[in-house]
Amino acid sequence: MELFKNTNFDFLRWKWPFIGASLVLSLLGIGSLIAKGGPRYGIEFKGGMLMTVKFAQAPNLEQIRSVLSKSLPAPPSVENFENGSLENGSNEVEIGAAGSDEAQLARNRDIILATLAKAYGQPGSGKLDLNNASAADIANRLRDPLAKAGVPLSDQQVDQLGASIAAFRDRNGGLVRNIDDLRSVPGVTPQVMSVISQECYAAPYTASRNFESVGPKVGADLRHQAINATLLALAGMLVYIWFRFEWIYGVGAVIAVFHDTIITIGLFSLLNKEITLTVIAALLTLVGYSMNDTIVIFDRIRENLRMNRREPLGEVINRSVNQTLSRTVMTSGLTFLTVLALFLFGGPVLHGFSFALVVGIIIGTYSSVFVASPIVLFWHNFSDKRRKTAPAVAAPSPRAAAGGVKQQGSRGSVKVAR
């Protein structure tokens, strides 16, 4: 299937505007990385603990940060979940704290939980917080008061009551916003509701939704492994293209992939997004995707050079890009629509992964045409100019004349038989 037939666009005519845009984006990204001391690594790379807290109302981040800073050994990070979820009504906040070892991370977690309970709960009331308690905690808290109130429930029925209350809470986003809402829970009679109101309350937050903890040594090891995986992938592709084409094709392809990776990481830094394991997976996917697109164009260039060696290389590149234009648009377009859907509807877990691919596909598609191909063209033009300015080669010996004359072209050596 061909979307475009017999196109004749002069792509190389627009190489400088695209190269200029790439330089600007690269410099901005590198400048941001230098100013911020490197990428903003996720918890799995930098080590520490990360807790997701959901509030019933939009929380005051500065207030949370101020309250926790007074209790923790080092200032915590308090940010909107995935940079913007508060605006979408989820009211989720990520609280992160560093630690030198696993014991310190556990202490930090306990400090955060106690501080939040003191600031937003009712610790002095002696009641149980339903939004931060397990089903077993709820059942154990209600067991004796229900018996004293004369409610005829067996231990198994009390356990089932605790499980029903926890399930109701989880179905409503992890929060019981009003304790009177529990009247709709199966098994909650007016007498049971009276006991629940006396023994429990619903805090305006829940801190039991998500908790991650990674030691500093493990984080450093993961970071080094991610960097090594990316560099080894690039080195392997360079060797492959070097053997399949010429070395300059491999250099051009690897520079284009470096260009894609640097711009993508730079945009993560400019937008203050985290580099996580899923983002590294997206970057490696981007490396393979961009390299494949570049190889398709290079392969068509090689085929066209075999058919017409006297045609200028710039025209060969333009014709090759035009011939592969339908394939590029169909492949990149369909892949872009897929990752765009992931970015818009995939949720916060896939946000970093899909954002890296959305940016990478756009950057990787144009880098194959406007970065990798011009590098090959610049090198051949440079080689031709240097060859023309070199001293004349001495006349061939009679033995060489008898065996054949070796003509040197700008795109390789061709032996012409006598």
DRENLUMGU-917609 format. One line per 8 residues: number of its first residue (from 0); for each residue x, y, z of N, C-alpha, C. Coordinates in steps of 0.05 Angstrom, whole numbers. Atoms other than C-alpha are relative to their C-alpha. Layout:
BEGIN
NUM	X,Y,Z,X,Y,Z,X,Y,Z | ...
REM end
This chain:
BEGIN
0	17,-24,0,0,0,0,17,25,0 | -15,-25,2,27,68,-21,-18,24,4 | 15,-24,-4,1,133,7,8,22,-19 | -11,-20,18,46,175,-37,13,-14,-24 | -12,12,24,66,158,-109,14,22,-16 | -16,-17,18,121,190,-151,4,28,13 | -6,-26,-12,135,245,-100,29,8,-6 | -27,-10,6,195,289,-112,6,24,18
8	-6,-21,-19,203,331,-49,30,3,4 | -29,-6,-5,270,365,-38,4,1,30 | -2,1,-29,279,342,34,26,13,10 | -25,-11,-9,352,362,39,1,31,-1 | 2,-29,0,332,433,23,-6,12,27 | 9,-9,-27,303,438,93,17,-11,22 | -16,12,-21,360,405,130,10,20,20 | -10,-19,-19,387,468,161,-20,10,21
16	20,-7,-21,322,491,195,-4,-22,20 | 4,22,-19,314,422,225,25,-5,17 | -25,2,-15,387,417,245,2,22,21 | 0,-22,-19,381,486,277,-20,-5,23 | 19,7,-22,318,464,316,11,-21,18 | -12,21,-17,355,402,339,21,11,18 | -21,-12,-17,414,443,364,-13,16,22 | 12,-16,-21,368,490,402,-12,-18,21
24	12,18,-20,329,433,435,22,-15,16 | -21,14,-14,394,396,451,14,18,20 | -14,-19,-18,427,458,482,-18,7,24 | 19,-6,-22,364,474,522,-1,-24,20 | 1,23,-17,360,403,548,26,-4,16 | -25,3,-14,434,398,565,4,22,21 | -1,-22,-20,431,467,599,-17,-6,24 | 18,7,-23,372,443,641,12,-22,17
32	-12,22,-15,408,379,660,24,11,17 | -22,-11,-16,470,419,681,-10,17,23 | 10,-17,-21,430,470,720,-13,-16,23 | 14,16,-21,391,415,757,18,-22,11 | -18,21,-10,452,371,769,-5,-28,-11 | 6,26,13,429,316,722,-30,-5,-2 | 28,6,3,363,282,707,-13,-3,28 | 16,5,-24,308,276,759,-7,-30,0
40	4,29,0,314,202,774,-23,-8,18 | 21,11,-16,257,161,800,11,-14,25 | -8,12,-25,258,125,866,17,-25,-4 | -16,25,5,287,61,834,29,6,-7 | -27,-7,8,349,99,812,15,15,22 | -14,-17,-20,364,149,867,0,-12,28 | 2,12,-26,344,105,926,-17,18,18 | 17,-14,-18,296,125,981,-28,-12,1
48	27,10,-2,222,117,995,-19,20,-13 | 20,-17,13,161,143,958,-27,-10,8 | 26,6,-10,91,145,985,-21,17,-15 | 22,-14,13,27,163,948,-23,5,21 | 21,-7,-19,-24,200,991,-23,13,-15 | 24,-12,13,-95,216,967,-16,15,21 | 15,-17,-17,-135,272,998,-29,2,-10 | 28,-4,8,-210,283,999,-4,26,-15
56	1,-26,13,-200,355,979,28,7,-11 | -26,-8,12,-145,390,939,19,9,23 | -18,-6,-23,-86,392,989,17,24,-6 | -19,-22,1,-40,450,1004,28,-12,1 | -27,13,1,29,424,981,20,14,18 | -19,-14,-17,67,478,1018,-4,-7,29 | 6,8,-28,32,461,1083,10,-28,6 | -10,28,-4,47,387,1075,30,0,2
64	-29,-1,0,119,402,1058,11,13,26 | -9,-13,-24,126,449,1118,-3,-19,24 | 6,17,-23,95,399,1167,20,-23,1 | -18,22,0,139,341,1144,29,8,4 | -28,-9,-3,203,382,1141,8,2,30 | -6,-3,-28,198,393,1216,5,-27,14 | -2,26,-13,196,318,1230,22,-18,-12 | -19,17,14,242,286,1178,28,10,3
72	-28,-9,-1,318,288,1181,9,18,-23 | -7,-16,24,322,317,1111,-26,9,-13 | 25,-10,12,271,359,1072,-11,-21,-20 | 11,19,19,223,313,1034,-8,13,-27 | 11,-10,25,198,320,963,-31,-4,1 | 29,2,0,123,335,959,-10,12,-26 | 8,-10,26,94,340,890,-26,-12,-9 | 25,11,12,30,331,850,7,-26,-13
80	-4,26,12,23,260,828,1,2,-31 | -4,-2,29,51,257,756,-5,28,-11 | 0,-27,10,54,332,751,-27,9,-12 | 25,-12,10,-18,353,744,-25,-15,7 | 25,15,-6,-66,301,772,-18,16,19 | 17,-16,-18,-90,351,824,-20,15,-17 | 18,-15,17,-119,391,767,-23,-18,-11 | 20,18,11,-157,329,744,-18,-11,21
88	19,8,-21,-190,318,811,8,-24,16 | -7,24,-15,-151,258,838,11,7,27 | -10,-9,-26,-119,299,894,21,-18,12 | -21,17,-9,-60,252,898,27,15,1 | -26,-13,-4,8,274,924,21,-22,4 | -22,18,-5,75,238,921,19,13,20 | -19,-9,-21,118,244,983,24,-18,0 | -24,16,1,190,222,977,20,9,21
96	-21,-6,-20,246,218,1028,24,-18,-4 | -25,15,3,318,197,1023,7,-14,25 | -10,14,-23,352,148,1069,25,-15,-6 | -26,12,4,421,119,1079,-1,-31,0 | 3,29,0,396,47,1091,-29,-7,3 | 28,9,-2,333,5,1096,-13,8,26 | 12,-7,-26,324,19,1170,-8,29,0 | 7,-28,1,325,94,1158,-24,5,-17
104	23,-3,17,275,87,1102,-26,-8,15 | 23,9,-16,228,48,1148,-7,21,21 | 6,-21,-20,235,102,1202,-13,24,-13 | 12,-23,14,220,156,1151,-29,-5,-6 | 28,7,6,157,120,1131,-18,3,25 | 16,-2,-24,133,115,1203,-3,30,8 | 1,-28,-7,150,189,1214,-21,14,-17 | 20,-13,18,109,210,1153,-28,-7,8
112	27,9,-8,49,168,1174,-9,14,26 | 7,-12,-25,51,195,1245,-4,30,-3 | 3,-29,4,60,267,1221,-26,7,-14 | 25,-5,14,2,263,1172,-24,-5,19 | 22,6,-19,-42,231,1226,-4,23,20 | 1,-22,-19,-25,288,1274,-11,25,-13 | 8,-25,14,-36,343,1222,-29,-2,-11 | 26,2,14,-99,316,1188,-20,-19,13
120	18,19,-13,-128,263,1233,-9,9,28 | 9,-5,-28,-155,257,1304,14,-19,19 | -15,19,-17,-100,221,1342,-7,1,29 | 7,-3,-28,-123,249,1409,-27,-11,7 | 27,9,-6,-193,222,1402,-1,-30,8 | 0,28,-6,-173,149,1411,-16,-17,-19 | 16,15,20,-215,129,1351,18,-11,-22 | -14,13,22,-194,86,1292,-6,15,-26
128	3,-13,26,-182,120,1225,-7,-21,-21 | 9,20,20,-222,79,1174,15,2,-26 | -14,-4,26,-184,109,1114,29,-10,0 | -27,9,-1,-117,84,1139,2,-25,17 | 1,25,-15,-136,18,1171,-7,-23,-19 | 6,24,16,-139,-53,1143,-27,-11,9 | 25,13,-7,-201,-97,1144,3,-14,27 | -4,13,-26,-171,-136,1203,0,20,22
136	0,-21,-21,-158,-72,1242,-28,10,6 | 28,-10,-5,-230,-49,1232,-16,-21,15 | 15,21,-13,-258,-117,1253,9,-2,30 | -10,3,-27,-213,-121,1315,-9,24,17 | 8,-23,-16,-232,-50,1336,-30,-1,7 | 29,0,-5,-307,-63,1330,-9,-25,16 | 9,25,-11,-309,-133,1360,-11,3,28 | 8,-3,-28,-312,-117,1435,-22,21,3
144	22,-19,-2,-354,-53,1428,-27,-11,-10 | 25,12,10,-406,-91,1387,-11,-20,20 | 10,19,-20,-409,-146,1439,-11,15,24 | 10,-16,-23,-417,-94,1495,-27,13,-7 | 25,-13,8,-473,-60,1455,-22,-20,-4 | 20,21,3,-509,-127,1451,-7,-7,-29 | 5,7,28,-503,-135,1375,7,-29,-4 | -5,29,2,-510,-210,1361,16,-7,-25
152	-17,7,23,-451,-220,1313,22,-19,10 | -22,19,-7,-403,-279,1314,27,12,-10 | -26,-10,8,-328,-269,1304,2,0,-31 | -1,2,30,-335,-291,1231,-16,23,-12 | 17,-22,10,-391,-240,1220,13,27,4 | -15,-25,-5,-349,-185,1251,23,3,-20 | -21,-1,20,-291,-203,1205,-12,8,-27 | 13,-7,25,-339,-200,1146,-9,29,-1
160	8,-28,-2,-364,-132,1170,24,18,-6 | -25,-16,5,-292,-105,1171,8,-1,-29 | -7,3,28,-280,-133,1101,-19,16,-17 | 20,-14,16,-345,-102,1075,5,31,1 | -6,-29,-3,-326,-33,1103,24,7,-16 | -25,-6,16,-256,-37,1072,-6,-1,-30 | 6,3,29,-285,-60,1005,-16,25,-9 | 16,-24,6,-335,-2,1006,19,24,-4
168	-20,-21,2,-277,46,1019,16,-1,-26 | -17,3,24,-234,18,963,-16,5,-26 | 16,-6,24,-291,21,913,-5,30,-4 | 4,-29,1,-297,95,928,26,15,-1 | -25,-14,3,-226,113,911,18,-1,24 | -17,3,-23,-196,90,977,-7,19,23 | 7,-19,-20,-232,143,1018,-30,-2,8 | 27,-4,-10,-294,144,1062,-2,29,7
176	1,-29,-4,-311,217,1057,-18,8,23 | 18,-6,-23,-368,216,1107,-7,-27,12 | 4,26,-14,-375,161,1159,-29,-9,-2 | 28,8,3,-451,163,1150,-5,-15,-26 | 3,15,25,-440,135,1080,1,-30,4 | -2,28,-5,-427,68,1112,-27,-13,5 | 27,12,-4,-502,59,1124,-8,-18,-23 | 8,16,23,-506,30,1054,16,-26,-2
184	-16,24,1,-455,-25,1070,-17,-23,11 | 15,24,-10,-487,-95,1078,9,-7,29 | -5,8,-27,-493,-114,1151,2,23,20 | -1,-24,-17,-489,-42,1178,-28,8,7 | 26,-8,-10,-553,-35,1218,3,26,16 | -2,-24,-17,-570,27,1258,15,-4,25 | -15,5,-24,-543,-6,1320,30,-3,-5 | -28,3,8,-478,-25,1285,11,27,-8
192	-9,-26,8,-474,45,1255,7,18,25 | -5,-16,-24,-478,75,1325,27,-7,12 | -26,8,-11,-419,33,1348,23,10,-18 | -21,-9,18,-379,51,1286,6,30,4 | -3,-29,-4,-391,126,1298,15,6,26 | -13,-5,-26,-367,119,1370,29,-9,-1 | -27,12,-1,-304,78,1354,18,9,-23 | -16,-6,24,-282,104,1285,-6,28,-10
200	4,-25,15,-274,166,1243,13,-2,-27 | -11,1,27,-255,181,1171,17,24,-5 | -18,-22,5,-193,223,1161,-2,9,-29 | 3,-10,27,-191,267,1099,22,-8,-19 | -21,9,17,-134,228,1068,4,-30,5 | -9,27,-3,-107,158,1057,28,-3,-10 | -28,4,7,-34,139,1057,7,-29,-5 | -5,29,4,-41,65,1045,-3,-9,-29
208	5,8,27,-50,67,970,25,-12,-14 | -24,9,14,22,58,946,25,8,16 | -25,-5,-15,90,53,979,23,-15,-14 | -23,12,13,158,41,946,24,7,16 | -25,-5,-15,226,34,979,23,-14,-15 | -24,11,14,294,23,945,24,11,15 | -25,-8,-14,361,24,981,18,16,-19 | -18,-16,17,414,74,956,18,-17,-17
216	-19,16,15,462,19,934,-15,-14,-24 | 15,12,21,408,-17,894,-7,21,-22 | 6,-21,19,387,49,862,24,7,-17 | -24,-7,16,459,65,841,6,-23,-20 | -5,22,19,467,-5,811,-20,0,-23 | 20,-1,21,402,2,772,7,23,-20 | -7,-23,17,424,70,746,23,-7,-19 | -23,8,17,491,43,722,-7,-20,-21
224	8,21,20,459,-17,689,-17,12,-22 | 16,-13,21,409,28,652,18,15,-19 | -18,-15,17,465,72,626,16,-19,-18 | -16,19,15,507,12,605,-17,-14,-21 | 17,13,20,448,-21,570,-5,18,-24 | 4,-19,22,435,42,529,26,3,-17 | -25,-4,15,509,51,510,7,-26,-15 | -6,25,14,518,-23,493,-18,-4,-24
232	18,2,23,456,-20,448,10,17,-23 | -10,-18,21,485,39,411,25,-11,-13 | -26,10,11,554,7,404,-6,-24,-18 | 6,23,17,524,-58,377,-12,8,-26 | 12,-10,25,483,-20,326,21,13,-18 | -22,-13,16,544,20,304,16,-21,-15 | -16,21,13,583,-44,291,-16,-14,-22 | 17,13,20,524,-75,253,-1,17,-25
240	3,-17,23,515,-15,207,27,3,-14 | -27,-3,11,591,-9,198,5,-23,-20 | -5,24,17,594,-80,169,-20,-1,-23 | 21,2,21,529,-74,129,4,22,-21 | -3,-22,18,543,-6,98,29,9,0 | -26,-11,-4,603,40,106,1,11,28 | -3,-9,-28,631,66,172,-15,27,4 | 13,-26,-3,603,136,158,-30,-3,3
248	29,5,-4,533,107,153,-6,-7,29 | 3,8,-29,542,76,222,3,24,18 | -4,-24,-17,568,141,251,-24,18,-2 | 23,-17,3,510,180,221,-24,-10,14 | 23,12,-14,458,131,248,3,3,30 | -3,-1,-29,488,130,318,-2,29,10 | 3,-28,-8,494,206,320,-30,8,0 | 28,-6,1,421,210,300,-15,-11,24
256	13,12,-24,401,162,356,8,15,25 | -9,-16,-23,444,201,406,-17,26,1 | 16,-25,2,408,263,382,-28,-4,10 | 27,5,-9,340,231,394,-1,-4,30 | 0,6,-29,359,206,464,5,25,16 | -7,-24,-15,390,272,486,-23,19,1 | 23,-18,1,330,313,463,-22,-10,18 | 22,12,-17,281,265,497,6,4,30
264	-8,-3,-28,320,265,563,-1,30,8 | 1,-29,-5,327,341,557,-28,10,5 | 28,-8,-5,252,349,551,-10,-10,27 | 7,10,-27,243,306,613,10,19,21 | -12,-18,-20,290,353,650,-15,27,-1 | 14,-25,2,256,416,623,-28,0,12 | 28,2,-11,187,391,643,0,-12,28 | -3,10,-27,214,364,709,-14,-27,4
272	11,27,-2,192,292,695,21,-19,9 | -18,20,-11,223,232,728,10,-20,-21 | -11,22,17,269,182,693,-3,-25,17 | 5,25,-14,243,114,716,8,-23,-17 | -7,24,16,254,42,694,-17,-2,-25 | 18,1,24,194,47,647,10,20,-21 | -11,-20,19,225,110,616,25,-11,-14 | -24,13,12,291,72,605,-9,-20,-21
280	10,20,20,251,17,570,-10,15,-25 | 9,-16,23,219,71,526,24,10,-16 | -23,-10,14,287,100,509,14,-22,-16 | -11,22,15,314,32,489,-18,-7,-24 | 18,4,22,252,22,447,4,21,-22 | -5,-22,18,264,90,416,26,-4,-16 | -26,5,13,336,72,400,-4,-20,-23 | 5,20,21,314,10,361,-18,10,-22
288	19,-10,20,256,45,327,13,20,-19 | -14,-21,17,298,105,303,21,-13,-18 | -20,13,16,354,60,281,-12,-16,-24 | 13,15,21,307,16,241,-9,19,-23 | 8,-19,20,278,77,205,23,10,-16 | -25,-10,14,348,102,189,11,-21,-19 | -11,22,17,370,34,162,-17,-4,-25 | 17,3,24,310,31,115,8,21,-21
296	-8,-21,19,330,97,84,28,-5,-11 | -27,6,9,404,78,81,0,-23,-20 | 1,23,18,387,12,48,-10,9,-28 | 9,-10,26,348,48,-7,21,17,-13 | -22,-16,11,406,97,-16,20,-19,-13 | -20,18,11,453,38,-26,-10,-13,-26 | 11,12,24,406,5,-77,1,20,-23 | 0,-20,22,400,70,-117,28,7,-9
304	-27,-5,8,475,81,-116,11,-22,-18 | -8,22,17,485,12,-147,-10,4,-28 | 12,-3,26,438,30,-204,11,23,-16 | -10,-24,14,467,98,-220,22,13,17 | -22,-10,-16,536,114,-193,8,28,-7 | -9,-27,8,544,179,-231,-20,22,10 | 19,-19,-10,483,212,-200,10,13,26 | -9,-13,-25,500,265,-146,-13,-13,24
312	10,13,-24,492,237,-76,-24,14,12 | 23,-14,-11,445,292,-55,-26,-7,-14 | 24,8,15,396,273,-110,-8,-29,7 | 5,28,-8,403,199,-91,-14,-1,27 | 12,-1,-27,386,215,-18,-29,10,-2 | 27,-11,3,325,257,-38,-18,-21,-12 | 16,20,14,300,203,-85,-6,-24,19 | 4,22,-19,310,149,-32,-20,6,21
320	19,-8,-21,272,188,21,-28,1,-12 | 26,-1,13,215,200,-28,-11,-28,-5 | 9,27,6,213,126,-46,-9,-15,26 | 8,13,-25,207,106,28,-19,17,16 | 17,-19,-14,160,163,46,-26,-13,10 | 25,14,-7,97,120,46,4,-18,24 | -6,18,-22,129,68,91,5,15,25 | -6,-16,-24,155,121,139,-25,11,12
328	24,-13,-10,88,157,145,-19,-21,12 | 18,21,-10,48,92,154,11,-11,26 | -12,13,-24,96,61,205,0,20,23 | -2,-20,-22,110,125,245,-27,10,8 | 27,-11,-7,38,150,240,-16,-19,17 | 15,19,-15,6,86,265,12,-4,28 | -13,3,-27,57,78,321,-5,24,17 | 5,-24,-15,48,150,340,-28,1,12
336	27,0,-10,-27,143,346,-3,-19,23 | 2,19,-21,-18,82,390,12,11,26 | -12,-11,-24,30,115,439,-14,26,10 | 15,-24,-8,-11,179,438,-25,-9,16 | 23,11,-16,-71,138,462,9,-9,27 | -11,8,-26,-27,109,517,5,25,17 | -7,-24,-14,-5,179,536,-26,13,11 | 24,-14,-8,-76,207,539,-17,-17,19
344	19,17,-15,-113,147,569,13,-22,16 | -14,22,-14,-59,101,598,2,3,30 | -2,-4,-29,-60,131,667,28,8,9 | -26,-10,-10,-2,156,711,22,-21,-1 | -21,20,1,35,89,711,15,0,-26 | -12,0,27,47,93,636,7,27,-11 | -3,-27,10,53,168,632,29,6,-10 | -28,-5,8,130,172,630,8,-16,-24
352	-6,18,23,136,112,583,-12,11,-26 | 13,-9,25,85,139,533,10,27,-8 | -10,-26,7,111,210,537,27,-2,-15 | -26,4,13,181,186,519,-3,-10,-28 | 5,10,27,154,148,459,-13,20,-18 | 13,-21,17,110,205,435,21,20,-10 | -21,-19,8,169,253,435,21,-15,-18 | -21,14,15,218,200,410,-8,-7,-28
360	8,7,28,177,179,349,1,25,-17 | -1,-25,16,170,252,326,29,7,-6 | -28,-7,4,244,266,337,15,-21,-17 | -14,21,15,267,199,311,-6,-2,-29 | 8,1,28,228,203,247,14,22,-16 | -13,-21,16,256,270,225,30,-1,2 | -29,2,-2,326,254,250,11,-19,-21 | -9,19,21,331,196,200,4,15,-26
368	-1,-14,26,319,245,143,18,25,2 | -13,-26,-2,348,311,168,25,1,17 | -25,1,-15,405,288,213,19,-21,-10 | -18,21,8,432,220,193,8,2,-30 | -6,-2,29,427,230,117,18,23,-6 | -18,-22,5,459,299,117,29,-5,9 | -27,6,-10,518,272,158,15,-16,-22 | -13,15,21,532,221,103,6,18,-24
376	-5,-18,23,525,275,49,23,19,6 | -22,-18,-7,571,323,86,27,-14,-1 | -25,14,0,624,270,94,10,-6,-29 | -8,6,28,623,250,20,8,26,-14 | -8,-25,13,625,323,-2,28,9,10 | -26,-7,-11,684,335,45,22,-18,-12 | -20,18,12,720,273,19,6,7,-29 | -4,-7,28,709,294,-54,17,25,-2
384	-16,-25,1,736,364,-40,29,-5,8 | -27,5,-9,797,337,-4,15,-16,-22 | -13,16,21,810,287,-61,7,18,-24 | -6,-17,23,806,342,-114,24,18,6 | -22,-18,-7,856,386,-76,26,-15,6 | -24,16,-5,905,328,-64,18,0,-25 | -18,1,23,968,323,-108,-7,-22,-19 | 5,20,21,962,285,-173,14,-26,6
392	-12,26,-5,975,211,-166,19,-7,-22 | -20,7,21,1036,183,-202,-13,-19,-20 | 11,17,21,1024,147,-267,3,-29,8 | -1,28,-8,1009,73,-260,23,-15,-13 | -22,16,11,1064,22,-269,-10,-18,-22 | 8,19,21,1064,-24,-330,-15,-24,10 | 14,24,-11,1044,-82,-285,-29,7,7 | 27,-7,-7,984,-44,-259,-17,5,-25
400	15,-5,25,965,-22,-330,-8,-27,-13 | 7,26,12,968,-95,-352,-22,-14,15 | 20,14,-15,924,-119,-295,-27,14,1 | 25,-15,-2,872,-65,-299,4,26,14 | -2,-26,-12,861,6,-277,-20,3,22 | 18,-3,-23,831,21,-209,-10,29,2 | 11,-27,-1,785,82,-212,-12,5,28 | 10,-7,-26,769,117,-147,-22,20,-3
408	24,-17,0,700,147,-139,-6,11,28 | 7,-12,-25,668,187,-85,-15,-19,18 | 16,17,-16,627,128,-61,13,-28,1 | -13,26,-3,678,71,-63,18,-5,-24 | -19,8,20,728,35,-108,-13,-20,-19 | 11,18,20,708,2,-173,23,-8,-19 | -21,10,17,757,-41,-212,-11,-5,-28 | 9,2,28,748,-34,-287,20,-18,-14
416	-17,20,14,775,-95,-325,10,11,-26 | -12,-10,25,820,-84,-385,-16,-11,-23
REM end
